[in-house]
Amino acid sequence: MMEGRQLYVVETRALREARGSILVTGGVPGAKFDEVVEVVLASGEEKLGRVIEVAKEFTVIQVFGGVSEVDLTGCRVRFKGETLKLPVSNDMLGRIFNGRGDPIDGGPRIVPEDYLDINGEPINPAAREPPSEFIETGISTIDGLNSLVRGQKLPIFSGSGLPHNRVVAQIIRQASVRGGGEGFAVVFGAVGISYDDAAFFMRSLESTGGLERTVAFINTASDPTIERVITPRLALTAAEFLAWREGLQALVILADMTNYCEALRELSAMREEVPGRRGYPGYMYTDLATMYERAGRISGKRGSVTIMPVITMPDDDITHPIPDLTGYITEGQLVLSRGLERKGIYPPMDVFLSLSRMMKEGIGPGKTREDHRGVFMQLYAAYSEGNYLREISTIVGTESLTERDRVYLKFADEFERRFISQGEFERRDIETTLGIAWDILSMLPEGDLKLIPEEFIGKYHPAYGGRGRVATEAH
Amino acid sequence: MGKIWRVSGPIVIADGMRGSKIYEVVEVGEQALLGEIIGLEGERATIQVYEDTSGLRVGDEVLGSGKPLTAELGPGLIGSIYDGLQKALMTLKEGIGPFLKRGLKAKALDRNKKWHFVPRVKRGDPVKGGDIIGTVQETPLVEHRIIVPPNLRGVVEEVRGEGDYTVEERIAILEGGREIRMMHEWPVRRPRPYASRLDPSDLLVTGMRIMDYMFPMALGGKGAIPGGFGTGKTVALQQLARWAQTHVNIYIGCGERGNEMADVLKSFLELKEPRTGRPLMEKEIFIANTSNMPVVAREASVFLGITMAEYFRDMGYHVLLVADSTSRWAEAMREIGGRLEEMPGEEGFPAYLGSSLSSFYERSGRVKCLGDPERVGSVTVVGAVSPPGADFSEPVTQNTLRIVEALYALDVALANRRHFPAISWLSSYSLYADEVEEWWKENVGPEWKEMRNRALKILQEEAELQEIVRLIGPEALPEKDKLTLLIARMIREDFLMQSTYSVDTYCSPRKAHLMMKTIMAFYDKAQRLMEAGAQAKEIQGLPVVTRIARMKEIPNEVFEEEVEEIWTEMEEGLVRA
């Protein structure tokens, strides 16, 4: 990638120090902060790098791929006068690139329409359009309880060994906007995941015939760590091009961003920066935000960028700096639960820890259904009551519970068995999801449905003609 | 004029800067990026640059401005959206499109717009700093009072008649030729002066029951809302900025989400002010410095906000400023401190974290304003804090708690159960409860304090009873305790829980009071029934319990009449039971 568009302006052979992925040269007049460099080894091999500090007496360069084989007397550094840029064009669709942006699918280099700075430009907050278009994923726990909307950034918090890849694949396979018909694209950024995981994603995209609307950037676990710092940015730059210039609805999947954060920590340690919590740099929040904030919609533009990063929480700890900082940036999170996974429930979605902040804008009459909000709140209230009683009953047994309490216990089981649980290839539309919700809510005393407006109880409660379920079947 | 010597992220060190001042604003490089001098050593200046520094070279020029960072103050502020440096974001959007580029300038106040000025002084009047010399109806909700800048005084030699003027046109001349315009500038880091400081005494009506009724905020007070992610900090602040019964509200989005900012902006155009029915935008100022915008500008954004708040306070207005989130500003300080290789304090934050936070919060307060006519204004500050891992022992939360007088602690467990606002009744507090008691007595009812304390006591008892329930199960409790649990649940679910998306979004203090009275009356009656032999289960099954649960959906205006029905039903229903 980043073929030069201008003659090399500056070159130096005065190398002073090489360590890890850091190279220090003498002072280079005219060197720009943040510009791209090429490190030319004695063998003629070239490595890409970036200026991370300039001063009168020295220049610090971060070399992607590390400084192995660099010798301080035989190498040259060329300064290219530009920040990192990605060549973009519509032809990227259907192509696979490595983590640096070079094609690895055997095809030719793309003919660029433009070169875009991989850091993008911040969207003016006053030019943003609040996300409000409901994306139907066909998964009840997402559509019913944590609805996703276009332009949202919603990560999946998972743990090692949990089926996050299958959930993501299911979302990609099933996601559509109601009334849809608009062009959409998937941009997949694989960040330090295993070869097998990357292959799984590519296969599942292929099997749905979605490959020709996909752009993939793949940095696998065996590729250089430092490259991971740019891979997600390449994916986002490609997505922005597709969304803002081509008017497509771009969904960006970044897996696994935990590896990105590890790379960032490694880099920070190499630069001998003051470490923050657990050794991660203090600017990690800002660094992640500059990527995730690239999601959104812009008033007057057709396209959108929706971001779904996958994060494996180290030791399933949601307070670990990586999920913690991510949660402060993203508009909610979908959390997978080991407990539910052990019970054999797929998708093992922890509905208490999961949250979609943009949901309120995306649901309701005209978008999903008028009773959606009430039903969703009632489900939460009842399931949390049921869970609380479960806790108590493990100590005191079900005998010392009231009759009402036992109904709630049963509700919690049914909720998990019928609402949360669904097939990996089962696509439930929102009416089906709400229908199931009404079915299980009807187990409860009607007076307890305090969070649902009375008119909707009359309209959708199975006791009054079961409109909830029947409407679905007629649909 | 100096030259760049070194660039490291947002920090630039320049040579040849003799004569510069600390906190002087400078322009850096070909694109004239804005920066601020934060350190001087001989001829060498350390500059924090407010914009992305990519592309800067050693040897590029650095130009001093001789001025510290200032805010433009005058008509045109209301309804505006600024970034942390007070660039008008709407102007930028119209001028250059939806993406922010570096080095752009956009004046905070429109120089061409004419405002209808009505003078209040005449030739020969002596005026001094703070005097109101005229007014401009800036929006239907805000009358902008043109005040003499705090550092001026003299006799009016000339004043323009009623008419339309731009903010830069001279509207008055004082003896000696000093001119007064509708706008003036003020350094953001310097607190604006006032005549004297007063104690907070009136309730800041927020429309949120857990705040107004349980943990009241006073006009001129300062509070913090700490909470882990997803606990509803942003929603709580938005609710405050929407419904707080003040003259002007300022909303600072500091290092937070762009989509939320867009959502806030849109909702303020659509929502109406409850008393006047006018769009809320007509009393609101926004500062949007989202997390992907330059880090250094986060600090500027909070000081810019508080300066504008003080300016409206000086007109004799009650102003509410909400900042989401102060943690992001603290993190910016940490990042800069790290780049400067300062000795870090706790968790890498600079040792001056506490004093920086207080220099912001301490600018709140209720004051007697400078100048004539005599008037009282206030600035109330509520800041969100985002503690890592929802652990309140971290430095930003702890340093904030040393300064603020009210704590609204957001609880992850409540949020997970979707109890919103997830403000914990067990760990929140307000030191203003005594101060605002008079207000409740005068405006609503004499028994507020008593009811509030009783409700808090029931909730405390519930927490203790729940410990027991965990051991022996709910059935084994005595009937009296079962009733306490029922009432506590009613307080939690039917009173404290409040939806942002229904009629209940704004609850008047009167409605809140009647709701609590209803629940307490029910409690009293239920206790009597119990003495007569009724069981908790029977009481729980009474239809009136469901009616009480739904009473929050009754609009403020008709609440008093409709609640009467519940009272009647309570009388009859409970007798029958």
Interface residues (C-beta under 8 A of the other chain):
Chain A: G27 P29 G30 A31 K32 F33 D34 E35 I52 E53 V54 A55 K56 T83 N119 E121 P122 I123 N124 P125 A126 A127 R128 E129 P130 P131 G151 Q152 K153 E273 V274 P275 G276 R277 G282 Y283 Y285 T286 A289 T290 E293 R294 A295 G296 I298 S299 G300 K301 T319 H320 P321 D324 L325 G327 Y328 I329 E331 G332 Q333 F352 L353 L355 R357 M358 K360 E361 R373 M377 Y380 A381 S384 E391 I392 S393 I395 V396 G397 S400 L401 T402 D405 G447 K450 P453 E454
Chain B: W5 R6 V7 S8 I13 D52 T53 S54 G55 L56 R57 V58 G59 I81 L89 M90 L92 K93 G97 P98 F99 L100 K101 G228 F229 G230 G253 G255 R257 G258 N259 E260 M261 A262 D263 L265 K266 A288 T290 S291 N292 M293 V295 R328 E331 A332 R334 E335 G338 E341 P344 E347 G348 S386 P388 G389 A390 D391 A415 N416 R417 R418 V469 R470 L471 I472 G473 P474 E475 A476 E493 T500 Y501 K537 G541 P543 V545 T546 A549 R550 E553
